[in-house]
Amino acid sequence: KPIGYAAIGLGTISGMFMRACQESQKAKITALVTGHPDTKGKKFAAMYGIPETSIYTYEQFDRIKDNKAVDAVYVGLPNSMHCEYTVRAAKAGKNVLCEKPMATSSVECRQMIDACKSANVKLMIAYRCQYDPTYIEAERLVQSGALGNIQAVEGAFGFNFASPDFWRLKKKLAGGGSLMDVGIYPLNTARFLLKEDPTEFTAMVSTRDKTSGRFAEMEQTVTWTMKFPSGITGTGASTYGGTMPGFLRINGDKGSIELSNAFGYTGSHLVSLSKAVTVDVTSSTDDVSVFRLEADHMAECIRTNTQPKSAGEEGLKDLIAIESIYKAAGTPMA
Ligand code: NAD
């Protein structure tokens, strides 16, 4: 029997996740939580065969504890709401798959981990790239020693953010700027590939657009450096100001690899940059394929009572690094 998910927040990413569950044998959407039960709620309920009694508003959410068809919730809300809905889901006895960034502070991440531990439910952060076979091949190459001793890692991700009215540009809802939203991809992927967490940082933030009002509450661009306990150094960058195609390069003394077109839903490309290693792999062209792999992983963890690969502790480590980067830039989070 598939694991039943309640989707909380029926926006862009929940739309992808719900479509992915429809392609899955292991996961199914069985309930919806929305501020618009009569419109969005009914529309998605009809699409996915969900009874109208399983549509909840945010106020009614806690009643989900009595819904036996719900094993887990998928939190697809603005960042500042992740903590509240994870804690409420745990109290309702439901497992949690929460979108990235895990929360808007390490304090909230710890509350979420504690709430899920006390309730004996699983907590997974939706770092979808970690479930993409292309990234798993990169992980295998780095961890097998094929690249030799890793010396340095470089990565970036960004885009031009047009709308000033969106929650992503409100500090209260987003927690931070481009680093929280997209800089987290090269940061998390570097940690995933190296199996180390950076401990030293330098950073600069900049906002060149001072006129449109888009960046009144947060930074537009961040560039940081980081050092891992083994001595590996890294650079990262993110922006909301221009096209910054996602990439991650891992440079070792025997060989180097690059993930290009990285962090999107389709077509990440892993290649070797040196003769010592041969690899040329591209991610699926199906835009929900990686979401299905992510949904299936959590479903399997619930079914077999095992810890998810990208558990809450991984989300916490990224928030600790993000806080350190903002602090190093002289713009600590509130
Ligand atoms: P979105 O704006 O498309 O959806 C957010 C949903 O939350 C909407 O349904 C909205 O109605 C609801 N909502 C409830 N209260 C709200 C409030 N006070 N303000 C605004 N919206 C409110 O956003 P999204 O792009 O789907 O992002 C949701 C989460 O998913 C974020 O944490 C984001 O970082 C994450 N995300 C992850 C990926 C990924 O690939 N893993 C991609 C995009 C977004």
Boltz pocket constraint, residues with backbone or C-beta under 6 A from the ligand:
constraints:
  - pocket:
      binder: B
      contacts: [[A, 8], [A, 9], [A, 10], [A, 11], [A, 12], [A, 13], [A, 14], [A, 35], [A, 75], [A, 76], [A, 77], [A, 78], [A, 79], [A, 99], [A, 100], [A, 101], [A, 126], [A, 128], [A, 167], [A, 173], [A, 181], [A, 263]]
      max_distance: 6.0
